[in-house]
Amino acid sequence: MEQTLRYTLNNLGDIFIEKLEKGYEPIKSFMKNRIMLRKKRKVLLQIGERLELLRKNSPELDIFKDEIIMNLMKDMNDIS
């Protein structure tokens, strides 16, 4: 038992760093996904606003010919 306690005390710093590294990866992944979700929501909001404007001004307009909509959709694909 004394050897186990001595080993633990001698390697406490390494054990702490190991535990910290194991907890860091899930947090990093979570934050990355959260940031991507915010960016996607922002672009989706811009697409919705643009579609609303196009529909009011000219309902017969093909949305895929609108350069701004196409750029926003490209941005959406780039986020993923």
PDB file of N, CA, C and O in Angstrom:
ATOM      1  N   MET A   1       0.817  -1.187   0.000  1.00  0.00           N
ATOM      2  CA  MET A   1       0.000   0.000   0.000  1.00  0.00           C
ATOM      3  C   MET A   1       0.862   1.253   0.000  1.00  0.00           C
ATOM      4  O   MET A   1       0.529   2.243  -0.651  1.00  0.00           O
ATOM      5  N   GLU A   2       1.969   1.208   0.729  1.00  0.00           N
ATOM      6  CA  GLU A   2       2.852   2.362   0.791  1.00  0.00           C
ATOM      7  C   GLU A   2       3.465   2.640  -0.583  1.00  0.00           C
ATOM      8  O   GLU A   2       3.651   3.797  -0.959  1.00  0.00           O
ATOM      9  N   GLN A   3       3.774   1.589  -1.324  1.00  0.00           N
ATOM     10  CA  GLN A   3       4.348   1.773  -2.659  1.00  0.00           C
ATOM     11  C   GLN A   3       3.318   2.409  -3.598  1.00  0.00           C
ATOM     12  O   GLN A   3       3.670   3.265  -4.409  1.00  0.00           O
ATOM     13  N   THR A   4       2.074   2.005  -3.498  1.00  0.00           N
ATOM     14  CA  THR A   4       1.020   2.578  -4.334  1.00  0.00           C
ATOM     15  C   THR A   4       0.833   4.055  -4.018  1.00  0.00           C
ATOM     16  O   THR A   4       0.716   4.871  -4.932  1.00  0.00           O
ATOM     17  N   LEU A   5       0.805   4.404  -2.760  1.00  0.00           N
ATOM     18  CA  LEU A   5       0.653   5.795  -2.355  1.00  0.00           C
ATOM     19  C   LEU A   5       1.849   6.618  -2.799  1.00  0.00           C
ATOM     20  O   LEU A   5       1.690   7.733  -3.296  1.00  0.00           O
ATOM     21  N   ARG A   6       3.035   6.077  -2.623  1.00  0.00           N
ATOM     22  CA  ARG A   6       4.257   6.784  -3.041  1.00  0.00           C
ATOM     23  C   ARG A   6       4.248   6.993  -4.558  1.00  0.00           C
ATOM     24  O   ARG A   6       4.572   8.079  -5.040  1.00  0.00           O
ATOM     25  N   TYR A   7       3.879   5.955  -5.304  1.00  0.00           N
ATOM     26  CA  TYR A   7       3.815   6.057  -6.769  1.00  0.00           C
ATOM     27  C   TYR A   7       2.801   7.133  -7.175  1.00  0.00           C
ATOM     28  O   TYR A   7       3.076   7.952  -8.051  1.00  0.00           O
ATOM     29  N   THR A   8       1.649   7.125  -6.544  1.00  0.00           N
ATOM     30  CA  THR A   8       0.608   8.106  -6.851  1.00  0.00           C
ATOM     31  C   THR A   8       1.080   9.521  -6.554  1.00  0.00           C
ATOM     32  O   THR A   8       0.863  10.434  -7.351  1.00  0.00           O
ATOM     33  N   LEU A   9       1.718   9.702  -5.421  1.00  0.00           N
ATOM     34  CA  LEU A   9       2.205  11.040  -5.074  1.00  0.00           C
ATOM     35  C   LEU A   9       3.316  11.496  -6.014  1.00  0.00           C
ATOM     36  O   LEU A   9       3.380  12.673  -6.369  1.00  0.00           O
ATOM     37  N   ASN A  10       4.182  10.588  -6.416  1.00  0.00           N
ATOM     38  CA  ASN A  10       5.269  10.937  -7.332  1.00  0.00           C
ATOM     39  C   ASN A  10       4.742  11.296  -8.722  1.00  0.00           C
ATOM     40  O   ASN A  10       5.335  12.115  -9.424  1.00  0.00           O
ATOM     41  N   ASN A  11       3.648  10.691  -9.104  1.00  0.00           N
ATOM     42  CA  ASN A  11       3.130  10.891 -10.461  1.00  0.00           C
ATOM     43  C   ASN A  11       1.832  11.691 -10.487  1.00  0.00           C
ATOM     44  O   ASN A  11       1.096  11.647 -11.473  1.00  0.00           O
ATOM     45  N   LEU A  12       1.553  12.405  -9.433  1.00  0.00           N
ATOM     46  CA  LEU A  12       0.314  13.169  -9.339  1.00  0.00           C
ATOM     47  C   LEU A  12       0.183  14.202 -10.467  1.00  0.00           C
ATOM     48  O   LEU A  12      -0.907  14.387 -11.007  1.00  0.00           O
ATOM     49  N   GLY A  13       1.250  14.854 -10.817  1.00  0.00           N
ATOM     50  CA  GLY A  13       1.216  15.842 -11.906  1.00  0.00           C
ATOM     51  C   GLY A  13       0.851  15.199 -13.231  1.00  0.00           C
ATOM     52  O   GLY A  13       0.049  15.742 -13.991  1.00  0.00           O
ATOM     53  N   ASP A  14       1.441  14.039 -13.511  1.00  0.00           N
ATOM     54  CA  ASP A  14       1.130  13.330 -14.754  1.00  0.00           C
ATOM     55  C   ASP A  14      -0.326  12.878 -14.780  1.00  0.00           C
ATOM     56  O   ASP A  14      -0.997  12.972 -15.807  1.00  0.00           O
ATOM     57  N   ILE A  15      -0.803  12.390 -13.647  1.00  0.00           N
ATOM     58  CA  ILE A  15      -2.192  11.940 -13.561  1.00  0.00           C
ATOM     59  C   ILE A  15      -3.135  13.115 -13.787  1.00  0.00           C
ATOM     60  O   ILE A  15      -4.140  12.980 -14.485  1.00  0.00           O
ATOM     61  N   PHE A  16      -2.817  14.265 -13.201  1.00  0.00           N
ATOM     62  CA  PHE A  16      -3.641  15.460 -13.367  1.00  0.00           C
ATOM     63  C   PHE A  16      -3.697  15.893 -14.835  1.00  0.00           C
ATOM     64  O   PHE A  16      -4.769  16.201 -15.354  1.00  0.00           O
ATOM     65  N   ILE A  17      -2.548  15.914 -15.494  1.00  0.00           N
ATOM     66  CA  ILE A  17      -2.488  16.316 -16.910  1.00  0.00           C
ATOM     67  C   ILE A  17      -3.268  15.340 -17.775  1.00  0.00           C
ATOM     68  O   ILE A  17      -3.971  15.759 -18.695  1.00  0.00           O
ATOM     69  N   GLU A  18      -3.159  14.054 -17.500  1.00  0.00           N
ATOM     70  CA  GLU A  18      -3.904  13.044 -18.250  1.00  0.00           C
ATOM     71  C   GLU A  18      -5.404  13.286 -18.149  1.00  0.00           C
ATOM     72  O   GLU A  18      -6.112  13.275 -19.156  1.00  0.00           O
ATOM     73  N   LYS A  19      -5.880  13.502 -16.939  1.00  0.00           N
ATOM     74  CA  LYS A  19      -7.307  13.752 -16.726  1.00  0.00           C
ATOM     75  C   LYS A  19      -7.747  15.035 -17.417  1.00  0.00           C
ATOM     76  O   LYS A  19      -8.839  15.097 -17.982  1.00  0.00           O
ATOM     77  N   LEU A  20      -6.907  16.050 -17.374  1.00  0.00           N
ATOM     78  CA  LEU A  20      -7.215  17.324 -18.010  1.00  0.00           C
ATOM     79  C   LEU A  20      -7.311  17.161 -19.526  1.00  0.00           C
ATOM     80  O   LEU A  20      -8.219  17.708 -20.152  1.00  0.00           O
ATOM     81  N   GLU A  21      -6.387  16.417 -20.115  1.00  0.00           N
ATOM     82  CA  GLU A  21      -6.404  16.189 -21.565  1.00  0.00           C
ATOM     83  C   GLU A  21      -7.635  15.398 -21.987  1.00  0.00           C
ATOM     84  O   GLU A  21      -8.217  15.676 -23.035  1.00  0.00           O
ATOM     85  N   LYS A  22      -8.036  14.425 -21.193  1.00  0.00           N
ATOM     86  CA  LYS A  22      -9.228  13.633 -21.515  1.00  0.00           C
ATOM     87  C   LYS A  22     -10.483  14.492 -21.485  1.00  0.00           C
ATOM     88  O   LYS A  22     -11.401  14.263 -22.272  1.00  0.00           O
ATOM     89  N   GLY A  23     -10.541  15.459 -20.609  1.00  0.00           N
ATOM     90  CA  GLY A  23     -11.703  16.342 -20.520  1.00  0.00           C
ATOM     91  C   GLY A  23     -11.687  17.453 -21.550  1.00  0.00           C
ATOM     92  O   GLY A  23     -12.735  18.025 -21.851  1.00  0.00           O
ATOM     93  N   TYR A  24     -10.522  17.772 -22.097  1.00  0.00           N
ATOM     94  CA  TYR A  24     -10.384  18.890 -23.040  1.00  0.00           C
ATOM     95  C   TYR A  24     -10.997  18.575 -24.403  1.00  0.00           C
ATOM     96  O   TYR A  24     -11.656  19.430 -24.995  1.00  0.00           O
ATOM     97  N   GLU A  25     -10.789  17.371 -24.901  1.00  0.00           N
ATOM     98  CA  GLU A  25     -11.258  17.028 -26.249  1.00  0.00           C
ATOM     99  C   GLU A  25     -12.777  17.146 -26.402  1.00  0.00           C
ATOM    100  O   GLU A  25     -13.233  17.740 -27.379  1.00  0.00           O
ATOM    101  N   PRO A  26     -13.577  16.607 -25.483  1.00  0.00           N
ATOM    102  CA  PRO A  26     -15.031  16.777 -25.635  1.00  0.00           C
ATOM    103  C   PRO A  26     -15.469  18.242 -25.575  1.00  0.00           C
ATOM    104  O   PRO A  26     -16.386  18.648 -26.289  1.00  0.00           O
ATOM    105  N   ILE A  27     -14.821  19.024 -24.734  1.00  0.00           N
ATOM    106  CA  ILE A  27     -15.167  20.445 -24.633  1.00  0.00           C
ATOM    107  C   ILE A  27     -14.812  21.157 -25.929  1.00  0.00           C
ATOM    108  O   ILE A  27     -15.590  21.974 -26.423  1.00  0.00           O
ATOM    109  N   LYS A  28     -13.654  20.856 -26.478  1.00  0.00           N
ATOM    110  CA  LYS A  28     -13.210  21.461 -27.734  1.00  0.00           C
ATOM    111  C   LYS A  28     -14.194  21.111 -28.860  1.00  0.00           C
ATOM    112  O   LYS A  28     -14.580  21.980 -29.642  1.00  0.00           O
ATOM    113  N   SER A  29     -14.589  19.857 -28.939  1.00  0.00           N
ATOM    114  CA  SER A  29     -15.527  19.407 -29.957  1.00  0.00           C
ATOM    115  C   SER A  29     -16.882  20.086 -29.794  1.00  0.00           C
ATOM    116  O   SER A  29     -17.488  20.516 -30.775  1.00  0.00           O
ATOM    117  N   PHE A  30     -17.350  20.180 -28.564  1.00  0.00           N
ATOM    118  CA  PHE A  30     -18.635  20.823 -28.282  1.00  0.00           C
ATOM    119  C   PHE A  30     -18.620  22.283 -28.719  1.00  0.00           C
ATOM    120  O   PHE A  30     -19.561  22.750 -29.360  1.00  0.00           O
ATOM    121  N   MET A  31     -17.563  23.000 -28.376  1.00  0.00           N
ATOM    122  CA  MET A  31     -17.483  24.421 -28.724  1.00  0.00           C
ATOM    123  C   MET A  31     -17.398  24.622 -30.232  1.00  0.00           C
ATOM    124  O   MET A  31     -17.996  25.552 -30.772  1.00  0.00           O
ATOM    125  N   LYS A  32     -16.659  23.757 -30.907  1.00  0.00           N
ATOM    126  CA  LYS A  32     -16.544  23.853 -32.365  1.00  0.00           C
ATOM    127  C   LYS A  32     -17.918  23.667 -33.003  1.00  0.00           C
ATOM    128  O   LYS A  32     -18.291  24.421 -33.902  1.00  0.00           O
ATOM    129  N   ASN A  33     -18.668  22.673 -32.548  1.00  0.00           N
ATOM    130  CA  ASN A  33     -20.008  22.434 -33.079  1.00  0.00           C
ATOM    131  C   ASN A  33     -20.944  23.593 -32.770  1.00  0.00           C
ATOM    132  O   ASN A  33     -21.790  23.954 -33.588  1.00  0.00           O
ATOM    133  N   ARG A  34     -20.791  24.163 -31.605  1.00  0.00           N
ATOM    134  CA  ARG A  34     -21.635  25.288 -31.204  1.00  0.00           C
ATOM    135  C   ARG A  34     -21.383  26.507 -32.100  1.00  0.00           C
ATOM    136  O   ARG A  34     -22.322  27.184 -32.518  1.00  0.00           O
ATOM    137  N   ILE A  35     -20.118  26.773 -32.385  1.00  0.00           N
ATOM    138  CA  ILE A  35     -19.766  27.909 -33.247  1.00  0.00           C
ATOM    139  C   ILE A  35     -20.293  27.685 -34.658  1.00  0.00           C
ATOM    140  O   ILE A  35     -20.818  28.607 -35.283  1.00  0.00           O
ATOM    141  N   MET A  36     -20.152  26.449 -35.166  1.00  0.00           N
ATOM    142  CA  MET A  36     -20.659  26.146 -36.505  1.00  0.00           C
ATOM    143  C   MET A  36     -22.175  26.315 -36.565  1.00  0.00           C
ATOM    144  O   MET A  36     -22.706  26.811 -37.559  1.00  0.00           O
ATOM    145  N   LEU A  37     -22.864  25.909 -35.517  1.00  0.00           N
ATOM    146  CA  LEU A  37     -24.313  26.040 -35.480  1.00  0.00           C
ATOM    147  C   LEU A  37     -24.726  27.506 -35.517  1.00  0.00           C
ATOM    148  O   LEU A  37     -25.678  27.865 -36.209  1.00  0.00           O
ATOM    149  N   ARG A  38     -24.023  28.345 -34.785  1.00  0.00           N
ATOM    150  CA  ARG A  38     -24.333  29.787 -34.800  1.00  0.00           C
ATOM    151  C   ARG A  38     -24.124  30.375 -36.188  1.00  0.00           C
ATOM    152  O   ARG A  38     -24.940  31.168 -36.657  1.00  0.00           O
ATOM    153  N   LYS A  39     -23.034  29.992 -36.847  1.00  0.00           N
ATOM    154  CA  LYS A  39     -22.772  30.489 -38.197  1.00  0.00           C
ATOM    155  C   LYS A  39     -23.853  30.042 -39.168  1.00  0.00           C
ATOM    156  O   LYS A  39     -24.296  30.817 -40.015  1.00  0.00           O
ATOM    157  N   LYS A  40     -24.282  28.772 -39.040  1.00  0.00           N
ATOM    158  CA  LYS A  40     -25.333  28.255 -39.921  1.00  0.00           C
ATOM    159  C   LYS A  40     -26.641  29.002 -39.699  1.00  0.00           C
ATOM    160  O   LYS A  40     -27.334  29.344 -40.657  1.00  0.00           O
ATOM    161  N   ARG A  41     -26.978  29.253 -38.452  1.00  0.00           N
ATOM    162  CA  ARG A  41     -28.208  29.990 -38.162  1.00  0.00           C
ATOM    163  C   ARG A  41     -28.171  31.386 -38.761  1.00  0.00           C
ATOM    164  O   ARG A  41     -29.174  31.869 -39.287  1.00  0.00           O
ATOM    165  N   LYS A  42     -27.018  32.032 -38.683  1.00  0.00           N
ATOM    166  CA  LYS A  42     -26.872  33.381 -39.224  1.00  0.00           C
ATOM    167  C   LYS A  42     -27.085  33.369 -40.743  1.00  0.00           C
ATOM    168  O   LYS A  42     -27.795  34.216 -41.285  1.00  0.00           O
ATOM    169  N   VAL A  43     -26.464  32.403 -41.415  1.00  0.00           N
ATOM    170  CA  VAL A  43     -26.604  32.320 -42.868  1.00  0.00           C
ATOM    171  C   VAL A  43     -28.043  31.960 -43.241  1.00  0.00           C
ATOM    172  O   VAL A  43     -28.587  32.513 -44.198  1.00  0.00           O
ATOM    173  N   LEU A  44     -28.663  31.044 -42.501  1.00  0.00           N
ATOM    174  CA  LEU A  44     -30.051  30.685 -42.782  1.00  0.00           C
ATOM    175  C   LEU A  44     -30.980  31.884 -42.608  1.00  0.00           C
ATOM    176  O   LEU A  44     -31.926  32.057 -43.375  1.00  0.00           O
ATOM    177  N   LEU A  45     -30.712  32.696 -41.616  1.00  0.00           N
ATOM    178  CA  LEU A  45     -31.506  33.910 -41.408  1.00  0.00           C
ATOM    179  C   LEU A  45     -31.347  34.859 -42.599  1.00  0.00           C
ATOM    180  O   LEU A  45     -32.321  35.443 -43.072  1.00  0.00           O
ATOM    181  N   GLN A  46     -30.120  35.003 -43.072  1.00  0.00           N
ATOM    182  CA  GLN A  46     -29.875  35.864 -44.233  1.00  0.00           C
ATOM    183  C   GLN A  46     -30.571  35.319 -45.478  1.00  0.00           C
ATOM    184  O   GLN A  46     -31.121  36.087 -46.267  1.00  0.00           O
ATOM    185  N   ILE A  47     -30.550  33.998 -45.660  1.00  0.00           N
ATOM    186  CA  ILE A  47     -31.240  33.387 -46.806  1.00  0.00           C
ATOM    187  C   ILE A  47     -32.738  33.655 -46.705  1.00  0.00           C
ATOM    188  O   ILE A  47     -33.375  34.025 -47.692  1.00  0.00           O
ATOM    189  N   GLY A  48     -33.298  33.466 -45.513  1.00  0.00           N
ATOM    190  CA  GLY A  48     -34.729  33.714 -45.319  1.00  0.00           C
ATOM    191  C   GLY A  48     -35.112  35.162 -45.595  1.00  0.00           C
ATOM    192  O   GLY A  48     -36.135  35.427 -46.227  1.00  0.00           O
ATOM    193  N   GLU A  49     -34.302  36.088 -45.128  1.00  0.00           N
ATOM    194  CA  GLU A  49     -34.581  37.509 -45.369  1.00  0.00           C
ATOM    195  C   GLU A  49     -34.519  37.829 -46.857  1.00  0.00           C
ATOM    196  O   GLU A  49     -35.354  38.570 -47.376  1.00  0.00           O
ATOM    197  N   ARG A  50     -33.533  37.273 -47.531  1.00  0.00           N
ATOM    198  CA  ARG A  50     -33.385  37.517 -48.973  1.00  0.00           C
ATOM    199  C   ARG A  50     -34.551  36.913 -49.748  1.00  0.00           C
ATOM    200  O   ARG A  50     -35.069  37.537 -50.675  1.00  0.00           O
ATOM    201  N   LEU A  51     -34.968  35.702 -49.375  1.00  0.00           N
ATOM    202  CA  LEU A  51     -36.103  35.060 -50.048  1.00  0.00           C
ATOM    203  C   LEU A  51     -37.380  35.869 -49.846  1.00  0.00           C
ATOM    204  O   LEU A  51     -38.183  36.013 -50.768  1.00  0.00           O
ATOM    205  N   GLU A  52     -37.561  36.387 -48.656  1.00  0.00           N
ATOM    206  CA  GLU A  52     -38.739  37.215 -48.383  1.00  0.00           C
ATOM    207  C   GLU A  52     -38.729  38.468 -49.255  1.00  0.00           C
ATOM    208  O   GLU A  52     -39.759  38.846 -49.813  1.00  0.00           O
ATOM    209  N   LEU A  53     -37.572  39.107 -49.372  1.00  0.00           N
ATOM    210  CA  LEU A  53     -37.446  40.300 -50.199  1.00  0.00           C
ATOM    211  C   LEU A  53     -37.713  39.981 -51.671  1.00  0.00           C
ATOM    212  O   LEU A  53     -38.425  40.720 -52.352  1.00  0.00           O
ATOM    213  N   LEU A  54     -37.144  38.888 -52.154  1.00  0.00           N
ATOM    214  CA  LEU A  54     -37.356  38.501 -53.555  1.00  0.00           C
ATOM    215  C   LEU A  54     -38.821  38.192 -53.821  1.00  0.00           C
ATOM    216  O   LEU A  54     -39.366  38.571 -54.858  1.00  0.00           O
ATOM    217  N   ARG A  55     -39.443  37.514 -52.899  1.00  0.00           N
ATOM    218  CA  ARG A  55     -40.847  37.128 -53.084  1.00  0.00           C
ATOM    219  C   ARG A  55     -41.758  38.358 -53.123  1.00  0.00           C
ATOM    220  O   ARG A  55     -42.729  38.394 -53.880  1.00  0.00           O
ATOM    221  N   LYS A  56     -41.443  39.361 -52.307  1.00  0.00           N
ATOM    222  CA  LYS A  56     -42.249  40.593 -52.310  1.00  0.00           C
ATOM    223  C   LYS A  56     -42.074  41.353 -53.616  1.00  0.00           C
ATOM    224  O   LYS A  56     -43.046  41.833 -54.198  1.00  0.00           O
ATOM    225  N   ASN A  57     -40.816  41.462 -54.079  1.00  0.00           N
ATOM    226  CA  ASN A  57     -40.525  42.272 -55.261  1.00  0.00           C
ATOM    227  C   ASN A  57     -40.940  41.599 -56.557  1.00  0.00           C
ATOM    228  O   ASN A  57     -41.520  42.242 -57.433  1.00  0.00           O
ATOM    229  N   SER A  58     -40.651  40.324 -56.688  1.00  0.00           N
ATOM    230  CA  SER A  58     -41.004  39.621 -57.923  1.00  0.00           C
ATOM    231  C   SER A  58     -41.196  38.129 -57.632  1.00  0.00           C
ATOM    232  O   SER A  58     -40.232  37.362 -57.650  1.00  0.00           O
ATOM    233  N   PRO A  59     -42.418  37.727 -57.367  1.00  0.00           N
ATOM    234  CA  PRO A  59     -42.685  36.338 -56.982  1.00  0.00           C
ATOM    235  C   PRO A  59     -42.339  35.318 -58.067  1.00  0.00           C
ATOM    236  O   PRO A  59     -42.098  34.149 -57.765  1.00  0.00           O
ATOM    237  N   GLU A  60     -42.314  35.749 -59.314  1.00  0.00           N
ATOM    238  CA  GLU A  60     -42.040  34.809 -60.408  1.00  0.00           C
ATOM    239  C   GLU A  60     -40.536  34.583 -60.623  1.00  0.00           C
ATOM    240  O   GLU A  60     -40.155  33.735 -61.430  1.00  0.00           O
ATOM    241  N   LEU A  61     -39.693  35.315 -59.926  1.00  0.00           N
ATOM    242  CA  LEU A  61     -38.247  35.220 -60.101  1.00  0.00           C
ATOM    243  C   LEU A  61     -37.723  33.868 -59.614  1.00  0.00           C
ATOM    244  O   LEU A  61     -38.088  33.391 -58.539  1.00  0.00           O
ATOM    245  N   ASP A  62     -36.873  33.272 -60.421  1.00  0.00           N
ATOM    246  CA  ASP A  62     -36.231  32.005 -60.041  1.00  0.00           C
ATOM    247  C   ASP A  62     -35.129  32.325 -59.031  1.00  0.00           C
ATOM    248  O   ASP A  62     -34.190  33.061 -59.335  1.00  0.00           O
ATOM    249  N   ILE A  63     -35.252  31.768 -57.839  1.00  0.00           N
ATOM    250  CA  ILE A  63     -34.312  32.120 -56.768  1.00  0.00           C
ATOM    251  C   ILE A  63     -32.893  31.647 -57.074  1.00  0.00           C
ATOM    252  O   ILE A  63     -31.927  32.218 -56.567  1.00  0.00           O
ATOM    253  N   PHE A  64     -32.762  30.617 -57.892  1.00  0.00           N
ATOM    254  CA  PHE A  64     -31.431  30.088 -58.183  1.00  0.00           C
ATOM    255  C   PHE A  64     -30.672  30.954 -59.187  1.00  0.00           C
ATOM    256  O   PHE A  64     -29.497  30.710 -59.460  1.00  0.00           O
ATOM    257  N   LYS A  65     -31.342  31.961 -59.732  1.00  0.00           N
ATOM    258  CA  LYS A  65     -30.662  32.918 -60.609  1.00  0.00           C
ATOM    259  C   LYS A  65     -30.176  34.133 -59.818  1.00  0.00           C
ATOM    260  O   LYS A  65     -29.440  34.968 -60.344  1.00  0.00           O
ATOM    261  N   ASP A  66     -30.586  34.225 -58.575  1.00  0.00           N
ATOM    262  CA  ASP A  66     -30.184  35.339 -57.720  1.00  0.00           C
ATOM    263  C   ASP A  66     -28.775  35.086 -57.184  1.00  0.00           C
ATOM    264  O   ASP A  66     -28.527  34.089 -56.504  1.00  0.00           O
ATOM    265  N   GLU A  67     -27.875  35.983 -57.491  1.00  0.00           N
ATOM    266  CA  GLU A  67     -26.469  35.813 -57.116  1.00  0.00           C
ATOM    267  C   GLU A  67     -26.261  35.819 -55.596  1.00  0.00           C
ATOM    268  O   GLU A  67     -25.438  35.064 -55.079  1.00  0.00           O
ATOM    269  N   ILE A  68     -26.995  36.654 -54.897  1.00  0.00           N
ATOM    270  CA  ILE A  68     -26.838  36.738 -53.437  1.00  0.00           C
ATOM    271  C   ILE A  68     -27.262  35.428 -52.780  1.00  0.00           C
ATOM    272  O   ILE A  68     -26.577  34.928 -51.887  1.00  0.00           O
ATOM    273  N   ILE A  69     -28.389  34.871 -53.220  1.00  0.00           N
ATOM    274  CA  ILE A  69     -28.845  33.582 -52.673  1.00  0.00           C
ATOM    275  C   ILE A  69     -27.810  32.500 -52.941  1.00  0.00           C
ATOM    276  O   ILE A  69     -27.517  31.685 -52.066  1.00  0.00           O
ATOM    277  N   MET A  70     -27.266  32.489 -54.125  1.00  0.00           N
ATOM    278  CA  MET A  70     -26.271  31.460 -54.467  1.00  0.00           C
ATOM    279  C   MET A  70     -25.022  31.606 -53.611  1.00  0.00           C
ATOM    280  O   MET A  70     -24.447  30.606 -53.180  1.00  0.00           O
ATOM    281  N   ASN A  71     -24.598  32.831 -53.362  1.00  0.00           N
ATOM    282  CA  ASN A  71     -23.430  33.053 -52.500  1.00  0.00           C
ATOM    283  C   ASN A  71     -23.715  32.615 -51.062  1.00  0.00           C
ATOM    284  O   ASN A  71     -22.850  32.036 -50.404  1.00  0.00           O
ATOM    285  N   LEU A  72     -24.924  32.891 -50.576  1.00  0.00           N
ATOM    286  CA  LEU A  72     -25.287  32.476 -49.223  1.00  0.00           C
ATOM    287  C   LEU A  72     -25.333  30.949 -49.103  1.00  0.00           C
ATOM    288  O   LEU A  72     -24.910  30.384 -48.095  1.00  0.00           O
ATOM    289  N   MET A  73     -25.846  30.299 -50.132  1.00  0.00           N
ATOM    290  CA  MET A  73     -25.880  28.829 -50.108  1.00  0.00           C
ATOM    291  C   MET A  73     -24.465  28.247 -50.165  1.00  0.00           C
ATOM    292  O   MET A  73     -24.175  27.228 -49.538  1.00  0.00           O
ATOM    293  N   LYS A  74     -23.600  28.905 -50.919  1.00  0.00           N
ATOM    294  CA  LYS A  74     -22.204  28.473 -50.965  1.00  0.00           C
ATOM    295  C   LYS A  74     -21.552  28.635 -49.578  1.00  0.00           C
ATOM    296  O   LYS A  74     -20.808  27.766 -49.126  1.00  0.00           O
ATOM    297  N   ASP A  75     -21.846  29.757 -48.921  1.00  0.00           N
ATOM    298  CA  ASP A  75     -21.347  29.974 -47.567  1.00  0.00           C
ATOM    299  C   ASP A  75     -21.834  28.896 -46.616  1.00  0.00           C
ATOM    300  O   ASP A  75     -21.090  28.426 -45.754  1.00  0.00           O
ATOM    301  N   MET A  76     -23.104  28.506 -46.785  1.00  0.00           N
ATOM    302  CA  MET A  76     -23.675  27.470 -45.929  1.00  0.00           C
ATOM    303  C   MET A  76     -22.933  26.142 -46.122  1.00  0.00           C
ATOM    304  O   MET A  76     -22.652  25.433 -45.156  1.00  0.00           O
ATOM    305  N   ASN A  77     -22.623  25.819 -47.364  1.00  0.00           N
ATOM    306  CA  ASN A  77     -21.887  24.578 -47.632  1.00  0.00           C
ATOM    307  C   ASN A  77     -20.463  24.657 -47.094  1.00  0.00           C
ATOM    308  O   ASN A  77     -19.916  23.646 -46.653  1.00  0.00           O
ATOM    309  N   ASP A  78     -19.857  25.835 -47.124  1.00  0.00           N
ATOM    310  CA  ASP A  78     -18.489  25.983 -46.637  1.00  0.00           C
ATOM    311  C   ASP A  78     -18.383  25.828 -45.109  1.00  0.00           C
ATOM    312  O   ASP A  78     -17.336  25.439 -44.593  1.00  0.00           O
ATOM    313  N   ILE A  79     -19.459  26.131 -44.403  1.00  0.00           N
ATOM    314  CA  ILE A  79     -19.449  26.025 -42.944  1.00  0.00           C
ATOM    315  C   ILE A  79     -19.302  24.566 -42.512  1.00  0.00           C
ATOM    316  O   ILE A  79     -18.585  24.272 -41.556  1.00  0.00           O
ATOM    317  N   SER A  80     -19.970  23.664 -43.202  1.00  0.00           N
ATOM    318  CA  SER A  80     -19.960  22.250 -42.798  1.00  0.00           C
ATOM    319  C   SER A  80     -18.644  21.601 -42.914  1.00  0.00           C
ATOM    320  O   SER A  80     -18.510  20.417 -42.606  1.00  0.00           O
TER     321      SER A  80
END
